[in-house]
Amino acid sequence: MKASEYIEWAKTGSRAKFNLATSGVMNYPMAELKVRLEDIELSGPSWYGYEPLQQALATKCGVASDNVVAAIGTSMANFLAMATILNRGDEVLIEHPAYDPLVSIAHYLGAELKRFERRFEEDFRVDPSAVERAVTSRTRLIVMTNMHNPSSALVDADTLREVGEIARRVGARVMVDEVYLEALFDQARPYAFHLGNQFITTSSLTKAYGLSGLRCGWILAEPELASRIWRLNDLFGNIPAHPAERLSVIALANLDSIRDRARTLLQRNRLLLDGFLDSRDDLEAVRPPFGTVVFPKVKQARVDELCSLLREKYETSVVPGKFFEMPDHIRLGIGCDSEMLGGGLERLGAALDELR
């Protein structure tokens, strides 16, 4: 079995007083969701989707209800979409660097894995010519993240269209994990699914809104594929936790205020991050103006030594780049409390100075 080394590390090795290893916005307080006890029921009509949640997600995403498959977070959405499309031995093309579970899912499914590069020297952009060079007549699925995990680089619609046309020519689909796209907030753009039926979007309320505990994820797909995904999900979870569905409907109804909180936090924290990066000549980073993570290159220290020093002496955690197949990088999350971020960056600077 191929498991995710990154997820195991995130669950068991990332906790620290100054935790810069998280990739989402800090948790949204239940008290601010304005939930009444009578709004919650233990059980309800949750068969192939809880209808109020299906409608709320369809409205949010600008699609019909039969395009929406509710899922337990983006991670399950990714697994269900990939497992529905790929059979053992099928060829799948995944970006590099990549979010580890996407690669691990492909291995678990027995797919033949190929890669296309998103180069640090090119700001981690997607180059359609690199996709075209890597794709073959055997490719069944092209997988990417937007915004990119781990760099927050944004893929524009024209590039997505080009990739979609490449996929169409070989009979493949394109799955775009767009959970971080939610962090564009008032500058949001349409999901990739709107570009054509060869596209599949996966996303959730987890990263940009601080609503991870709801596990409110979704897949956008053309109706026939969506129906197949629902049927595959029968093997993993007959029905979801109904209280979480009800809370998700309430959260979606109040998303404007939840979005405002997250936007304000990230704007404040990005100023802290930019000030820190401006002060360092030993870190080199692509700095998109949006997103919850950044992926700097460490120029004057070994990353494993840096991460060990941070944890053992400075009570600080960052994500080692080895989990994204780039061992000379680290991923920093900026969605935490501003005081924690400021303290963690100060300690990261001290550790880098110590290793000079």
Residue, then its C-alpha position, 0 to 999 in steps of 0.5 A: m500500500k502507498a500511503s501519504e508520508y506528508i499526511e502522517w507527518a502533518k498529523t504527528g510531527s507538525r505541532a509546535k508552539f509556533n506552527l507555520a506548517t498549517s496551510g489554511v486559515m485559522n479555525y472559525p469559532m462555532a460561537e460566531l456561526k450563529v447556530r441554534l440547537e434547533d438548527i441541528e438534527l442527528s439524522g436526515p434525508s442524506w442519500y445522494g446529497y442533502e438537498p439544501l446543501q446540494q442547492a447551496l453548493a450549486t448556487k455558490c459554484g454557479v452550476a446545476s445541482d446534478n453537477v455537484v457531488a458532496a464529499i468529505g473535504t477536498s482530500m476525499a473529493n480528489f480520491l473519489a474523482m481520480a478513482t472513478i476515472l482511473n483504472r489500474g495501468d491507466e496513465v495519469l499526468i500530475e504536476h511537479p512539485a505536487y501535493d503529496p496525496l495526489v501522487s499517493i492516490a495515483h500510486y494506490l490506484g495502480a496508475e502509471l504516473k507521468r509528470f510535467e514541471r512547474r519550475f521555480e525559475e518560472d514562478f511555478r507557472v503551468d506551461p501548456s507546452a510542457v503538458e503537451r510534451a508529456v501527454t500521450s494517447r494513453t493519458r486518461l487524466i491530467v491533475m493540477t492544483n490552482m492556486h498551486n500547492p505549495s506555492s500559491a501560483l495562480v493558473d489563468a483561464d487561457t492556460l487552463r483552456e489550452v490544457g483542456e484542449i490538449a486533454r480533449r485531443v487525447g480523450a483525457r480529463v483534467m482534474v483541478d484541485e481549486v481549494y486554494l482558489e477560494a482565497l481570491f475572495d472578492q477577486a474570485r474567478p470561475y471554477a475550471f469546470h466552467l471551461g468544459n466537460q473535460f474539466i473536473t473541479t474539487s474544492s471545499l470550505t476548509k482552507a480559505y474560510g477556517l471551516s475545516g471541521l465541517r469537512c464540506g467538500w465538493i466535486l464539480a463534474e458533468p452529470e454522467l460522471a457525477s453519478r458514477i462518483w456518487r456510486l463509488n462513494d457508496l463503498f466508502g460512506n453510505i451517508p455523511a454526518h448529517p449535523a455537519e451537512r446542516l452546519s455547512v448550509i448555515a456556513l454557506a449562508n453566512l459566507d460573506s462575513i466568514r470571508d471578510r474575517a479570512r481576508t482581513l487576517l490574510q492581508r495583515n499576515r501578508l504584510l508580516l510575511d513580505g517584511f520578513l522575506d524582504s529582510r532575508d537574503d538567504l530565502e528566495a520566494v515566488r510571492p503571489p499576492f494571494g493565497t495562504v502558503v508560500f514556498p521559499k527556497v533556502k539558499q544557505a542552509r540544509v532544510d533538514e537541519l533547519c527544520s530540526l533546529l526550529r523544532e528542537k530549539y525554537e518551538t517552531s514548525v514549517v513544512p520540509g520541501k521534501f514532501f513536495e519533491m523539492p528538498d531545498h524549499i520549505r512551505l510556510g503557512i500564513g493563515c494562523d493568528s498574526e501573533m503566532l506568525g510574527g513569532g514564528l517568522e522571528r524564530l525562523g530568522a534566528a534559526l537561519d542566522e544560527l546556521r549561516 
